[in-house]
Amino acid sequence: AVRHCKNVEAIYKECDYITIHVPALESTKGMIDADAIAMMKTGVIVLNLARDVLVDEKDMLAALESGKVRKYVSDFPNATTAGKKGCLVIPHLGASTEEAEDNCAVMAVKEMRDYLENGNIANSVNYPACTLGPATKAGRIAICHGNEANVLGSFTSILGEAKINISAVANKSRGEIAYTLIDTDTPVPADIAAKLAANPAVVRVRVIK
């Protein structure tokens, strides 16, 4: 039967297996220390698949040596625990199942295809997430540029002077980098794209369609 415990002390005192699943906060760092271990059953098995700083490893090694803790399982191998009596350390690869790897590959392909076909950015390392959805209008341009004042205004002015109507705009920034997607009711000619690229703040202009 499953029973809800209202405090960790009850878990320490009653459980033969204790698994740790909490974030690394100031309030949780070192929560499994000599005092916590002293409340546990003799021969307890502790599994830490959350964060290494949650366990005071010196206290854990002492408990393993004395027999208070039977096994300590962790996926944060280091010089303190690796090869020590009672420690079972494994790579930090809990998320790397075959299914997860397949899903990651599919996600990467979908995001790359979305960028190439629509100019949308998701989960980039150094660029902001920015999307206008599928490119359904007559024209779409993607502009990488510095995150500076009046740059976006210069884009709209150039398009306005060319009598190109803007139907949608997405502009996002991340630190010093910005990314703009612009949908237009008519395709953007090469000479207008060149004018957009002439702005000193612009890194690249890509005409999606």
C-alpha positions in Angstrom: 0.0 0.0 0.0 1.1 3.6 -0.6 1.0 5.9 2.4 1.6 9.6 2.4 4.3 10.9 4.8 4.0 14.4 6.0 7.7 14.9 6.8 11.0 13.5 5.7 11.8 12.3 9.3 9.0 9.7 8.9 10.6 8.6 5.6 14.0 8.3 7.2 12.7 6.2 10.1 10.5 3.8 8.2 11.8 3.2 4.7 14.2 0.5 3.6 14.9 2.3 0.3 15.1 6.1 0.1 15.2 7.8 -3.3 15.9 11.6 -3.5 14.0 13.7 -6.0 14.2 17.3 -5.0 15.9 20.4 -6.6 19.2 21.8 -5.5 18.2 24.7 -3.3 19.9 26.4 -0.4 17.3 24.7 1.8 18.0 21.2 0.3 21.8 21.2 -0.1 23.3 18.7 2.3 19.9 17.5 3.5 21.2 13.9 3.7 23.9 14.4 6.3 24.9 12.6 9.5 21.8 13.7 11.4 19.5 12.5 8.7 21.3 9.2 8.3 21.2 8.6 12.0 17.4 8.5 11.8 17.4 5.9 9.0 17.1 2.2 9.4 20.3 0.2 9.6 21.0 -1.3 6.2 19.0 1.3 4.3 19.7 1.8 0.6 19.9 5.4 -0.6 19.5 6.4 -4.2 20.4 9.9 -5.3 19.4 10.6 -8.9 18.6 14.2 -8.4 21.7 16.4 -7.6 25.0 15.5 -6.0 25.0 18.5 -3.5 21.9 17.1 -1.7 24.1 14.5 0.0 27.0 15.1 2.3 29.2 12.5 0.7 31.7 12.4 3.6 28.9 11.6 6.0 27.6 9.0 3.5 30.9 7.3 3.3 31.2 7.1 7.0 27.7 5.6 7.2 28.7 3.0 4.5 31.8 2.1 6.4 29.9 1.6 9.7 27.2 -0.5 8.0 24.4 2.0 8.8 23.8 2.5 5.1 24.0 -0.7 3.0 24.3 0.9 -0.5 24.5 4.4 -1.9 23.5 4.7 -5.5 24.3 7.9 -7.4 24.6 9.1 -11.0 27.0 11.8 -10.0 30.4 9.9 -10.0 33.3 11.7 -8.6 36.6 11.1 -6.8 34.9 11.0 -3.4 32.5 8.2 -4.2 33.9 6.3 -7.2 35.3 2.9 -6.2 34.4 3.3 -2.5 32.8 0.6 -0.4 29.1 0.4 -0.9 28.9 3.1 -3.6 27.3 2.3 -6.9 28.0 5.2 -9.2 26.7 5.3 -12.7 26.8 8.0 -15.5 24.3 10.8 -15.3 22.4 9.5 -18.3 18.9 8.8 -16.9 17.2 10.7 -19.7 19.2 8.9 -22.5 16.9 6.0 -23.1 16.5 4.7 -26.7 13.1 6.3 -26.9 14.4 9.7 -25.6 17.3 9.6 -28.1 14.9 8.9 -31.0 12.6 11.7 -29.8 15.5 14.1 -29.6 16.6 13.2 -33.1 13.1 13.7 -34.4 12.7 17.1 -32.6 16.1 18.3 -33.9 15.1 17.5 -37.5 11.7 19.2 -37.1 13.2 22.3 -35.6 15.9 22.5 -38.3 13.3 22.0 -41.1 11.1 24.7 -39.5 14.1 27.1 -39.5 15.0 26.3 -43.1 11.4 26.4 -44.5 9.9 29.1 -42.3 12.7 30.9 -40.5 11.4 30.0 -37.1 13.9 29.5 -34.2 13.3 27.2 -31.3 15.7 26.0 -28.6 18.7 27.8 -30.0 21.9 28.0 -28.0 22.7 31.6 -28.8 19.6 33.1 -30.5 16.2 33.9 -29.1 13.2 31.8 -29.7 11.2 33.5 -32.5 8.3 32.2 -34.6 5.6 33.4 -37.0 4.3 29.9 -37.6 4.2 28.5 -41.2 5.1 30.9 -43.9 1.7 31.2 -45.6 2.0 34.8 -46.9 3.5 35.8 -50.2 6.7 36.9 -48.6 8.8 36.2 -45.5 12.2 37.5 -44.6 14.4 36.6 -41.6 16.9 39.1 -40.3 19.7 38.5 -37.8 20.9 41.8 -36.3 22.2 43.5 -33.2 19.9 44.3 -30.4 20.0 48.1 -31.0 17.5 50.9 -31.0 15.7 51.9 -34.2 16.9 48.9 -36.1 13.4 47.4 -36.4 12.0 50.8 -37.4 14.6 51.0 -40.3 13.3 47.7 -41.6 9.7 48.8 -41.7 10.6 52.1 -43.2 12.5 50.5 -46.1 9.6 48.1 -46.8 7.1 51.0 -46.5 9.0 53.1 -49.0 9.0 50.2 -51.4 5.2 49.9 -51.0 5.5 46.4 -49.5 2.8 45.9 -46.9 3.8 44.1 -43.7 1.2 41.6 -42.5 3.0 40.3 -39.4 6.2 40.9 -37.5 8.0 38.9 -34.8 11.0 40.4 -33.1 12.9 38.8 -30.2 16.2 39.5 -28.5 18.7 37.7 -26.4 21.5 39.8 -25.0 23.2 41.7 -27.8 21.6 39.6 -30.5 18.1 40.1 -32.0 16.1 38.2 -34.6 13.2 39.5 -36.7 10.7 37.7 -38.9 8.6 39.8 -41.3 5.7 38.5 -43.3 4.7 40.6 -46.3 1.8 40.6 -48.7 4.1 40.5 -51.7 7.6 38.9 -52.1 10.6 41.0 -51.1 12.8 41.8 -54.2 16.6 41.2 -54.0 17.3 45.0 -54.1 15.1 45.6 -51.1 16.7 42.7 -49.2 20.1 44.3 -50.0 18.9 47.7 -48.6 17.8 45.8 -45.4 21.2 44.1 -45.2 23.0 47.5 -45.6 22.2 48.5 -42.0 25.4 48.3 -40.0 23.6 46.4 -37.2 22.4 43.6 -39.6 24.3 40.4 -39.6 22.3 38.6 -42.2 19.1 38.9 -44.3 17.5 35.7 -45.5 14.6 35.8 -47.9 12.5 32.7 -47.0 10.0 33.3 -49.9 
